[in-house]
Amino acid sequence: MADVFAALANPTRRELLRLLLERGEQPVQQLADHFDMRRPSLSEHLRVLKDAGLVTEQPIGRQRFYALRPEPLREVSDWLGPYERFWRARLADLREVLDGLPDE
């Protein structure tokens, strides 16, 4: 899971995942059109995502198509679940305290 967190730490890689989620499988050139960087740099980001198991790569002819592989994100969500419940409870407690304060 450390590879997944390392991959998600970069905003470019998070944006790549968002594009693949919203638009489905895409060739690298179509993904590159969304970024102001050279294609080798984008390919490096895609390699990190692939190594973390977050995307699949399929060569079709001369192009490489990438698709989201969401299973590792489910593992992250499962791991974060207890922390989310913890913070929701704390924020609900804070809301109660703030609601009990007199209005000014």
DSSP file (Angstrom, degrees, kcal/mol; ACC not computed):
  #  RESIDUE AA STRUCTURE BP1 BP2  ACC     N-H-->O    O-->H-N    N-H-->O    O-->H-N    TCO  KAPPA ALPHA  PHI   PSI    X-CA   Y-CA   Z-CA
    1    1 A M     >        0   0    0      0, 0.0     4,-2.3     0, 0.0     5,-0.2   0.000 360.0 360.0 360.0 -20.3    0.0    0.0    0.0
    2    2 A A  H  >  +     0   0    0      1,-0.2     4,-2.5     2,-0.2     5,-0.2   0.888 360.0  53.7 -62.2 -37.8    3.0    2.3    0.4
    3    3 A D  H  > S+     0   0    0      2,-0.2     4,-2.3     1,-0.2    -1,-0.2   0.884 107.6  51.2 -62.6 -37.6    3.4    2.4   -3.4
    4    4 A V  H  > S+     0   0    0      2,-0.2     4,-2.5     1,-0.2    -2,-0.2   0.935 111.1  46.7 -65.6 -46.5   -0.2    3.5   -3.7
    5    5 A F  H  X S+     0   0    0     -4,-2.3     4,-1.1     1,-0.2    -2,-0.2   0.907 112.1  51.0 -62.7 -40.8    0.2    6.3   -1.2
    6    6 A A  H  < S+     0   0    0     -4,-2.5     3,-0.4     1,-0.2     4,-0.3   0.906 111.7  47.8 -62.8 -40.8    3.5    7.4   -2.9
    7    7 A A  H >< S+     0   0    0     -4,-2.3     3,-1.0     1,-0.2    -2,-0.2   0.900 111.8  49.5 -66.0 -40.4    1.7    7.5   -6.3
    8    8 A L  H 3< S+     0   0    0     -4,-2.5    -1,-0.2     1,-0.2    -2,-0.2   0.645  93.1  77.6 -74.2 -14.3   -1.3    9.4   -4.9
    9    9 A A  T 3< S+     0   0    0     -4,-1.1    -1,-0.2    -3,-0.4    -2,-0.2   0.709  81.3  78.7 -68.8 -18.7    1.0   12.0   -3.3
   10   10 A N  S <> S-     0   0    0     -3,-1.0     4,-2.0    -4,-0.3     5,-0.2  -0.793  71.8-147.7 -97.8 128.7    1.6   13.7   -6.6
   11   11 A P  H  > S+     0   0    0      0, 0.0     4,-2.1     0, 0.0     5,-0.1   0.824  98.0  56.2 -64.7 -31.1   -1.1   16.0   -8.0
   12   12 A T  H  > S+     0   0    0      2,-0.2     4,-2.2     1,-0.2     5,-0.1   0.921 108.9  46.7 -65.1 -42.2   -0.3   15.2  -11.6
   13   13 A R  H  > S+     0   0    0      2,-0.2     4,-2.2     1,-0.2    -1,-0.2   0.880 110.3  52.6 -68.6 -36.9   -0.9   11.5  -10.9
   14   14 A R  H  X S+     0   0    0     -4,-2.0     4,-2.1     1,-0.2    -1,-0.2   0.901 109.8  49.9 -62.9 -38.7   -4.1   12.3   -9.0
   15   15 A E  H  X S+     0   0    0     -4,-2.1     4,-2.6     2,-0.2    -2,-0.2   0.890 107.8  53.2 -67.1 -39.1   -5.3   14.2  -12.1
   16   16 A L  H  X S+     0   0    0     -4,-2.2     4,-2.3     1,-0.2    -2,-0.2   0.926 109.4  48.8 -59.7 -44.2   -4.4   11.3  -14.4
   17   17 A L  H  X S+     0   0    0     -4,-2.2     4,-2.3     1,-0.2    -2,-0.2   0.899 110.0  51.7 -62.8 -39.8   -6.5    9.0  -12.2
   18   18 A R  H  X S+     0   0    0     -4,-2.1     4,-2.7     2,-0.2     5,-0.3   0.927 109.6  49.6 -62.4 -44.5   -9.4   11.5  -12.3
   19   19 A L  H  X S+     0   0    0     -4,-2.6     4,-2.7     1,-0.2     5,-0.3   0.912 112.3  47.1 -60.7 -43.1   -9.2   11.7  -16.1
   20   20 A L  H  X S+     0   0    0     -4,-2.3     4,-1.4     2,-0.2    48,-0.3   0.858 112.6  50.3 -68.7 -34.0   -9.3    7.9  -16.4
   21   21 A L  H  < S+     0   0    0     -4,-2.3    -2,-0.2    -5,-0.2    -1,-0.2   0.939 118.9  36.3 -65.7 -47.1  -12.1    7.7  -14.0
   22   22 A E  H  < S+     0   0    0     -4,-2.7    -2,-0.2    -5,-0.2    -3,-0.2   0.825 131.5  26.4 -78.1 -32.7  -14.3   10.2  -15.8
   23   23 A R  H  < S-     0   0    0     -4,-2.7    -3,-0.2    -5,-0.3    -2,-0.2   0.461  96.7-138.5-115.4  -3.3  -13.3    9.4  -19.4
   24   24 A G     <  +     0   0    0     -4,-1.4    -1,-0.2    -5,-0.3    42,-0.1  -0.233  59.5   2.3  77.0-168.6  -12.4    5.8  -19.3
   25   25 A E  S    S+     0   0    0     -4,-0.1    42,-0.2    43,-0.1    40,-0.0  -0.220  72.2 175.8 -56.7 136.5   -9.5    4.1  -21.1
   26   26 A Q  E     -A   66   0A   0     40,-2.3    40,-3.2    38,-0.0     2,-0.1  -0.988  32.0-109.9-144.0 150.2   -7.3    6.6  -23.1
   27   27 A P  E  >  -A   65   0A   0      0, 0.0     4,-1.9     0, 0.0     3,-0.4  -0.452  38.4-110.2 -74.8 156.8   -4.2    6.6  -25.2
   28   28 A V  H  > S+     0   0    0     36,-1.9     4,-2.7     1,-0.2     5,-0.2   0.856 116.6  56.4 -58.0 -37.5   -1.2    8.3  -23.7
   29   29 A Q  H  > S+     0   0    0      1,-0.2     4,-1.4     2,-0.2    -1,-0.2   0.899 105.6  50.7 -64.5 -39.1   -1.3   11.1  -26.2
   30   30 A Q  H  4 S+     0   0    0     -3,-0.4     4,-0.3     1,-0.2    -1,-0.2   0.892 112.8  46.6 -65.0 -38.8   -4.9   12.0  -25.3
   31   31 A L  H >< S+     0   0    0     -4,-1.9     3,-1.7     1,-0.2    -2,-0.2   0.904 107.9  56.9 -66.4 -40.9   -3.9   12.1  -21.6
   32   32 A A  H >< S+     0   0    0     -4,-2.7     3,-1.9     1,-0.3     5,-0.3   0.790  91.6  71.1 -62.2 -28.3   -0.8   14.2  -22.5
   33   33 A D  T 3< S+     0   0    0     -4,-1.4    -1,-0.3     1,-0.3    -2,-0.2   0.694  93.3  57.8 -62.4 -17.4   -3.0   16.8  -24.1
   34   34 A H  T <  S+     0   0    0     -3,-1.7     2,-0.3    -4,-0.3    -1,-0.3   0.479 101.8  64.8 -90.4  -3.6   -4.3   17.8  -20.6
   35   35 A F  S <  S-     0   0    0     -3,-1.9     2,-1.0    -4,-0.2     7,-0.0  -0.903  72.2-135.2-127.8 149.7   -0.8   18.6  -19.2
   36   36 A D  S    S+     0   0    0     -2,-0.3     2,-0.3     2,-0.0    -3,-0.1  -0.579  74.8  93.3 -98.1  67.8    1.9   21.2  -19.9
   37   37 A M  S    S-     0   0    0     -2,-1.0    -2,-0.1    -5,-0.3     2,-0.1  -0.979  81.6 -88.8-152.4 160.8    4.8   18.7  -19.8
   38   38 A R    >>  -     0   0    0     -2,-0.3     4,-1.7     1,-0.1     3,-0.6  -0.381  40.9-113.3 -72.2 152.6    6.8   16.7  -22.3
   39   39 A R  H 3> S+     0   0    0      1,-0.2     4,-2.8     2,-0.2     5,-0.2   0.847 113.5  58.4 -59.5 -38.4    5.5   13.2  -23.0
   40   40 A P  H 3> S+     0   0    0      0, 0.0     4,-1.7     0, 0.0    -1,-0.2   0.887 106.4  50.5 -59.8 -35.6    8.5   11.4  -21.4
   41   41 A S  H <> S+     0   0    0     -3,-0.6     4,-1.7     2,-0.2    -2,-0.2   0.923 111.6  47.0 -66.1 -42.9    7.6   13.1  -18.1
   42   42 A L  H  X S+     0   0    0     -4,-1.7     4,-2.4     1,-0.2    -1,-0.2   0.896 108.6  55.5 -64.8 -39.7    4.0   12.1  -18.4
   43   43 A S  H  X S+     0   0    0     -4,-2.8     4,-2.2     1,-0.2    -1,-0.2   0.861 104.2  54.5 -61.2 -34.8    5.1    8.5  -19.2
   44   44 A E  H  X S+     0   0    0     -4,-1.7     4,-2.1     2,-0.2    -1,-0.2   0.916 107.9  49.0 -64.9 -42.4    7.1    8.5  -16.0
   45   45 A H  H  X S+     0   0    0     -4,-1.7     4,-2.1     1,-0.2    -2,-0.2   0.913 111.4  49.7 -62.0 -42.1    4.0    9.4  -14.0
   46   46 A L  H  X S+     0   0    0     -4,-2.4     4,-2.5     1,-0.2    -1,-0.2   0.872 107.8  54.2 -65.1 -35.9    2.0    6.7  -15.8
   47   47 A R  H  X S+     0   0    0     -4,-2.2     4,-3.0     2,-0.2    -1,-0.2   0.914 107.4  50.2 -63.1 -42.3    4.8    4.2  -15.0
   48   48 A V  H  X S+     0   0    0     -4,-2.1     4,-1.7     2,-0.2    -2,-0.2   0.921 112.1  47.8 -61.5 -43.8    4.5    5.1  -11.3
   49   49 A L  H  <>S+     0   0    0     -4,-2.1     5,-2.6     2,-0.2     6,-0.8   0.897 113.4  48.1 -63.8 -39.6    0.8    4.6  -11.4
   50   50 A K  H ><5S+     0   0    0     -4,-2.5     3,-1.4     4,-0.2    -2,-0.2   0.924 109.7  51.4 -66.7 -44.2    1.2    1.3  -13.2
   51   51 A D  H 3<5S+     0   0    0     -4,-3.0    -1,-0.2     1,-0.3    -2,-0.2   0.818 109.0  52.2 -62.3 -30.5    3.9    0.1  -10.8
   52   52 A A  T 3<5S-     0   0    0     -4,-1.7    -1,-0.3    -5,-0.2    -2,-0.2   0.512 117.2-116.2 -82.6  -4.7    1.5    0.9   -7.9
   53   53 A G  T < 5S+     0   0    0     -3,-1.4    -3,-0.2    -4,-0.3    18,-0.1   0.638  83.2 119.2  81.5  14.3   -1.3   -1.1   -9.6
   54   54 A L  S   <S+     0   0    0     -5,-2.6    15,-3.1    -6,-0.2     2,-0.3   0.677  74.4  27.0 -88.3 -18.6   -3.5    1.9  -10.1
   55   55 A V  E     -B   68   0A   0     -6,-0.8     2,-0.3    13,-0.3    13,-0.2  -0.957  68.0-139.0-137.7 158.0   -3.6    1.7  -13.9
   56   56 A T  E     -B   67   0A   0     11,-2.4    11,-1.7    -2,-0.3     2,-0.4  -0.861  14.0-147.8-111.5 154.3   -3.3   -0.9  -16.6
   57   57 A E  E     -B   66   0A   0     -2,-0.3     9,-0.2     9,-0.2     7,-0.0  -0.985  14.5-178.9-124.0 129.8   -1.4   -0.4  -19.8
   58   58 A Q  E     -B   65   0A   0      7,-2.8     7,-2.8    -2,-0.4     2,-0.4  -0.956  19.2-142.7-131.9 115.4   -2.4   -2.1  -23.1
   59   59 A P  E     +B   64   0A   0      0, 0.0     2,-0.4     0, 0.0     5,-0.2  -0.622  20.1 179.2 -76.0 129.4   -0.5   -1.7  -26.3
   60   60 A I  E >   -B   63   0A   0      3,-2.8     3,-2.0    -2,-0.4     2,-0.3  -0.943  63.2 -48.7-130.4 109.3   -2.8   -1.5  -29.3
   61   61 A G  T 3  S-     0   0    0     -2,-0.4     0, 0.0     1,-0.3     0, 0.0  -0.497 122.5 -21.6  63.7-127.5   -0.8   -1.0  -32.5
   62   62 A R  T 3  S+     0   0    0     -2,-0.3     2,-0.3    -3,-0.1    -1,-0.3   0.444 125.2  82.0 -92.4  -0.9    1.6    1.9  -32.0
   63   63 A Q  E <   - B   0  60A   0     -3,-2.0    -3,-2.8   -35,-0.0     2,-0.5  -0.697  66.9-141.4-106.3 157.0   -0.3    3.4  -29.1
   64   64 A R  E     - B   0  59A   0     -2,-0.3   -36,-1.9    -5,-0.2     2,-0.4  -0.979  17.7-155.9-115.7 125.1   -0.5    2.5  -25.4
   65   65 A F  E     -AB  27  58A   0     -7,-2.8    -7,-2.8    -2,-0.5     2,-0.4  -0.820   4.5-156.4-102.8 139.7   -3.9    2.8  -23.7
   66   66 A Y  E     -AB  26  57A   0    -40,-3.2   -40,-2.3    -2,-0.4     2,-0.3  -0.911  10.3-177.5-117.1 142.9   -4.3    3.3  -20.0
   67   67 A A  E     - B   0  56A   0    -11,-1.7   -11,-2.4    -2,-0.4     2,-0.2  -0.981  31.9-103.2-137.2 148.7   -7.2    2.4  -17.8
   68   68 A L  E     - B   0  55A   0     -2,-0.3   -13,-0.3   -48,-0.3   -43,-0.1  -0.465  22.4-162.2 -69.4 138.6   -8.0    2.9  -14.2
   69   69 A R        -     0   0    0    -15,-3.1     4,-0.3    -2,-0.2    -1,-0.0  -0.903   9.9-176.0-120.1  97.3   -7.6   -0.1  -11.9
   70   70 A P    >>  +     0   0    0      0, 0.0     4,-1.5     0, 0.0     3,-0.8   0.566  56.2  93.5 -79.7  -8.9   -9.6    1.0   -8.8
   71   71 A E  H 3> S+     0   0    0      1,-0.3     4,-1.6     2,-0.2     3,-0.5   0.888  84.8  51.1 -55.3 -44.9   -8.9   -2.0   -6.5
   72   72 A P  H 3> S+     0   0    0      0, 0.0     4,-1.8     0, 0.0    -1,-0.3   0.847 106.4  56.6 -62.2 -29.8   -5.9   -0.5   -4.7
   73   73 A L  H <> S+     0   0    0     -3,-0.8     4,-2.5    -4,-0.3    -2,-0.2   0.849 102.6  55.0 -68.3 -32.4   -8.0    2.7   -4.0
   74   74 A R  H  X S+     0   0    0     -4,-1.5     4,-2.7    -3,-0.5    -1,-0.2   0.896 105.8  52.0 -64.8 -39.6  -10.6    0.5   -2.3
   75   75 A E  H  X S+     0   0    0     -4,-1.6     4,-2.1     2,-0.2    -2,-0.2   0.906 110.3  48.3 -62.1 -41.8   -7.8   -0.8    0.0
   76   76 A V  H  X S+     0   0    0     -4,-1.8     4,-2.5     2,-0.2    -2,-0.2   0.923 111.3  50.3 -63.6 -44.3   -6.8    2.8    0.8
   77   77 A S  H  X S+     0   0    0     -4,-2.5     4,-1.4     1,-0.2    -2,-0.2   0.911 110.0  50.0 -60.8 -43.2  -10.4    3.6    1.5
   78   78 A D  H  < S+     0   0    0     -4,-2.7    -1,-0.2     1,-0.2    -2,-0.2   0.898 111.8  48.5 -62.0 -40.1  -10.8    0.6    3.8
   79   79 A W  H  < S+     0   0    0     -4,-2.1     4,-0.4     1,-0.2    -2,-0.2   0.881 113.4  46.9 -67.5 -38.0   -7.6    1.6    5.7
   80   80 A L  H >X S+     0   0    0     -4,-2.5     4,-2.4     1,-0.2     3,-0.5   0.677  88.7  91.1 -77.7 -17.5   -8.8    5.3    6.0
   81   81 A G  H 3X S+     0   0    0     -4,-1.4     4,-2.4     1,-0.2     5,-0.2   0.871  84.7  47.7 -48.1 -52.6  -12.3    4.2    7.2
   82   82 A P  H 3> S+     0   0    0      0, 0.0     4,-2.1     0, 0.0    -1,-0.2   0.868 112.6  50.1 -61.2 -35.1  -11.6    4.2   11.0
   83   83 A Y  H <> S+     0   0    0     -3,-0.5     4,-2.4    -4,-0.4    -2,-0.2   0.890 109.1  51.5 -69.8 -38.5   -9.9    7.6   10.7
   84   84 A E  H  X S+     0   0    0     -4,-2.4     4,-2.5     2,-0.2     5,-0.2   0.927 110.8  48.1 -62.8 -44.9  -12.8    9.1    8.9
   85   85 A R  H  X S+     0   0    0     -4,-2.4     4,-2.2    -5,-0.2    -2,-0.2   0.905 110.3  53.2 -62.1 -40.2  -15.2    7.8   11.5
   86   86 A F  H  X S+     0   0    0     -4,-2.1     4,-2.0    -5,-0.2    -2,-0.2   0.946 112.6  42.6 -58.3 -50.0  -13.0    9.2   14.2
   87   87 A W  H  X S+     0   0    0     -4,-2.4     4,-2.6     1,-0.2     5,-0.2   0.848 110.8  55.4 -70.8 -33.6  -13.0   12.7   12.7
   88   88 A R  H  X S+     0   0    0     -4,-2.5     4,-2.1    -5,-0.2    -1,-0.2   0.925 109.6  47.5 -61.7 -43.2  -16.7   12.7   11.9
   89   89 A A  H  X S+     0   0    0     -4,-2.2     4,-2.2     2,-0.2    -2,-0.2   0.913 112.6  48.8 -64.1 -42.8  -17.4   11.9   15.6
   90   90 A R  H  X S+     0   0    0     -4,-2.0     4,-2.3     1,-0.2    -2,-0.2   0.904 111.7  48.5 -65.6 -40.7  -15.1   14.7   16.7
   91   91 A L  H  X S+     0   0    0     -4,-2.6     4,-2.3     2,-0.2    -1,-0.2   0.860 109.6  52.6 -68.3 -34.4  -16.6   17.2   14.3
   92   92 A A  H  X S+     0   0    0     -4,-2.1     4,-2.0     2,-0.2    -1,-0.2   0.907 109.5  49.8 -65.3 -40.7  -20.1   16.3   15.5
   93   93 A D  H  X S+     0   0    0     -4,-2.2     4,-2.1     1,-0.2    -2,-0.2   0.915 110.4  49.9 -62.5 -42.7  -19.0   16.9   19.1
   94   94 A L  H  X S+     0   0    0     -4,-2.3     4,-2.8     1,-0.2     5,-0.2   0.899 107.5  54.2 -63.0 -41.2  -17.5   20.3   18.1
   95   95 A R  H  X S+     0   0    0     -4,-2.3     4,-2.7     1,-0.2    -1,-0.2   0.909 107.3  51.2 -59.5 -42.4  -20.8   21.2   16.3
   96   96 A E  H  X S+     0   0    0     -4,-2.0     4,-1.4     2,-0.2    -1,-0.2   0.924 111.4  47.3 -61.5 -44.2  -22.7   20.4   19.5
   97   97 A V  H  X S+     0   0    0     -4,-2.1     4,-0.5     1,-0.2     3,-0.4   0.940 114.2  46.5 -62.8 -46.6  -20.4   22.6   21.6
   98   98 A L  H >< S+     0   0    0     -4,-2.8     3,-1.0     1,-0.2    -2,-0.2   0.870 109.8  53.6 -65.7 -36.9  -20.6   25.5   19.1
   99   99 A D  H 3< S+     0   0    0     -4,-2.7    -1,-0.2     1,-0.2    -2,-0.2   0.788 105.6  55.8 -66.9 -26.4  -24.4   25.1   18.8
  100  100 A G  H 3< S+     0   0    0     -4,-1.4    -1,-0.2    -3,-0.4    -2,-0.2   0.578  86.9  98.6 -82.7  -9.9  -24.6   25.4   22.6
  101  101 A L  S << S-     0   0    0     -3,-1.0     2,-0.1    -4,-0.5    -3,-0.0  -0.515  84.9-103.9 -77.6 145.5  -22.7   28.8   22.7
  102  102 A P        -     0   0    0      0, 0.0     2,-0.2     0, 0.0    -1,-0.1  -0.399  36.3-112.1 -67.3 144.5  -24.8   31.9   23.0
  103  103 A D              0   0    0      1,-0.1    -4,-0.0    -4,-0.1    -3,-0.0  -0.496 360.0 360.0 -73.6 145.7  -25.2   33.9   19.8
  104  104 A E              0   0    0     -2,-0.2    -1,-0.1     0, 0.0     0, 0.0   0.428 360.0 360.0-100.1 360.0  -23.5   37.3   19.7
